[in-house]
Amino acid sequence: MSYEKANDLLDLAIWMQSSREGVSLNEISERFGVSRRTAERMRDMIINRFHQAEEIIGDNNQKRWYIPQGTLKDFIQFSADDLNTLETACTIFKQKQLPDKEKTMQKIINMIKASVKSDVMSRIEPDSETLLEAEGFICRPGPRLVIDEKIVSALRQAILEYHQVKIKYYNQSSGKISINTLNPYGFLYGERNHYLVAHHADGYFGEDVHNFILSNIKDVEILDKVIFNLPNFNLQKYAEESFGAYHEPPFEVEWLFDTKVAEEASQYIFHPNQQVIKNQDGTLTVKFTAGGRLEMDWHLYTWGNHVKVIKPENWYTSKN
């Protein structure tokens, strides 16, 4: 049996234990993308291995199967990716100013860490920290392009294991596919596009890093060659140089919000390094340094005539 199939069976067993209503053949077929006959085989393998599994009759006389709680306690383990996902959720709650949810999520993380054996935790934590560092900017809600999960999974594995990758990349301007060998460092999740941040392995562009739109990456091959981070490169600082994910040289920004929206604007974090000034006339000034004119424009549009760009002074004439 292949690793993938064994992994699917374990996922199915965990699902059957976590679901109080049990799991039907149709649900197994849909979740794992298999035929009904294959779903029956997967169910039978679980029942043969876990004799505690029980059959129940659900709505519309549909047969469902579940495994009693506690049966899989010795089989369930947590990975660096699992912890990273929870840590990311915790960060999102913090950014959205949802302290109760942030506190609850952190409590769950702490309980998981406490339940994992110390020797296993010592192997997981460094990998989890590496993945967290690779997530340069938390995704904002809204419309987004469809991204192949296998592509992202392969890239994350390469980042975690410090390996070069070879990608097939679709160039939107030329309409052609190019082959690029890259040193991947992390991701930037923007409002419209999500990006891989990477350095060309051939050194043709020097030590400059570039953003590759994830939805334009059509194939990923993880290479054997181990990479090392560029000197003086920090993904978080790189992300903070731009208002969104699109990267360009930073510049001084100053916005003035009028009295009608000043209180609302004061609740926003427009940039991690922003300076907020409540003026005596009731207006609000926000200052920061970043690039990303286009994404700033998209955001400013949502405030209508209630915000004025003080810096750059030539904002309305130079952006066209």
Residue pairs with C-beta under 8 A, 6 or more apart in sequence:
8 32
8 42
9 42
9 45
9 46
10 75
12 23
12 28
12 32
12 42
12 43
12 46
13 46
13 49
13 50
13 67
13 72
13 75
14 72
14 75
14 76
15 23
15 31
16 22
16 23
16 46
16 53
16 65
16 66
16 67
17 66
17 67
17 68
17 69
17 71
17 72
19 66
20 66
21 58
21 64
21 66
22 54
22 55
22 56
22 58
22 64
22 65
22 66
23 64
23 65
23 66
24 58
24 62
24 63
24 64
25 36
25 39
25 40
25 43
25 63
26 36
26 39
26 62
28 34
28 39
28 42
28 43
29 35
29 36
29 38
29 39
32 38
32 39
32 42
34 42
43 65
46 53
46 65
46 67
47 53
47 65
50 67
50 71
50 72
52 67
52 68
52 71
53 65
53 66
53 67
54 65
54 66
54 67
54 68
55 63
55 64
55 65
56 63
56 64
56 65
56 66
57 63
57 64
58 64
77 116
77 120
78 112
78 116
78 124
79 124
79 127
80 124
80 125
80 127
80 128
80 130
80 131
80 160
81 131
81 156
82 112
83 109
83 112
83 113
83 124
83 125
83 128
84 128
84 131
84 132
84 135
86 105
86 108
86 109
86 112
87 109
87 128
87 132
88 132
88 135
88 138
89 105
90 102
90 105
90 106
90 109
91 138
92 138
93 99
93 101
93 102
93 105
94 102
95 138
95 269
97 267
113 121
116 124
127 160
130 159
130 160
131 156
131 159
131 160
133 186
133 235
133 236
134 156
134 159
134 160
134 185
134 186
134 187
134 235
135 186
135 187
135 189
136 186
136 187
136 188
136 189
136 197
136 235
136 236
136 238
136 239
137 187
137 188
137 189
137 190
137 239
137 245
138 189
139 189
139 194
140 189
140 190
140 191
142 191
142 192
143 192
144 192
144 193
144 194
145 192
145 193
145 194
145 213
145 214
145 215
146 215
147 194
147 214
147 215
148 217
151 214
151 217
151 218
151 219
151 220
152 187
152 214
154 165
154 220
154 222
155 165
155 184
155 187
155 196
155 217
155 220
157 163
157 222
158 164
158 165
158 184
158 220
158 222
159 184
159 185
159 186
161 222
162 226
162 227
162 228
163 222
163 223
163 224
163 225
163 226
163 227
164 181
164 182
164 183
164 184
164 201
164 222
164 223
164 225
164 226
164 227
165 181
165 182
165 184
165 198
165 220
165 221
165 222
165 223
166 179
166 180
166 181
166 182
166 220
166 221
166 223
167 179
167 180
167 182
167 212
167 217
167 218
167 219
167 220
167 221
168 177
168 178
168 179
168 217
168 218
168 219
169 177
169 178
169 179
169 180
169 212
169 216
169 217
169 218
170 176
170 177
170 216
170 217
170 218
171 177
171 178
171 216
172 213
172 216
177 218
180 200
180 212
181 200
181 201
181 202
181 223
182 196
182 198
182 199
182 200
182 201
182 212
183 198
183 199
183 200
183 201
183 227
183 230
184 196
184 197
184 198
185 197
185 198
185 199
185 209
185 229
185 230
185 233
185 235
186 196
186 197
186 235
187 194
187 195
187 196
187 197
187 214
188 194
188 195
188 197
188 211
188 239
188 245
188 247
189 195
189 245
190 244
190 245
190 246
190 295
191 244
191 245
191 295
191 298
192 295
193 213
193 214
193 215
193 245
193 246
194 213
194 214
194 215
194 245
195 211
195 212
195 213
195 214
195 245
196 211
196 212
196 214
196 217
197 209
197 210
197 211
197 235
197 238
198 209
198 210
198 212
199 205
199 207
199 208
199 209
199 210
199 230
200 210
201 225
201 227
207 230
207 231
207 233
209 230
209 233
209 238
211 245
211 246
211 247
238 247
239 245
240 271
240 272
240 273
240 290
241 247
241 249
241 250
241 290
241 291
242 248
242 250
242 290
242 291
242 292
242 295
243 253
243 270
243 271
243 290
243 291
243 292
243 295
243 296
243 299
244 292
244 295
244 296
245 292
245 295
246 291
246 292
246 294
246 295
247 291
247 292
248 291
248 292
248 293
249 291
250 289
250 290
250 291
251 289
251 290
251 291
251 311
251 312
252 287
252 289
252 311
252 312
253 271
253 286
253 287
253 288
253 289
253 290
253 296
253 309
253 311
253 312
254 285
254 286
254 287
254 309
254 310
254 311
255 270
255 285
255 286
255 287
255 300
255 307
255 308
255 309
255 310
256 283
256 284
256 285
256 307
256 308
256 309
256 310
257 265
257 283
257 284
257 285
257 286
257 303
257 306
257 307
258 283
258 306
258 307
258 308
259 281
259 282
259 283
260 306
261 303
261 306
261 307
262 278
262 282
262 283
262 284
265 284
265 286
265 303
265 307
266 276
266 278
266 284
270 286
270 288
270 299
271 288
271 290
273 288
273 289
274 286
274 287
274 288
275 286
275 287
275 288
276 284
276 285
276 286
277 284
277 285
277 286
277 287
278 284
279 285
285 310
287 311
293 319
297 319
300 307
300 309
309 315
309 316
312 318
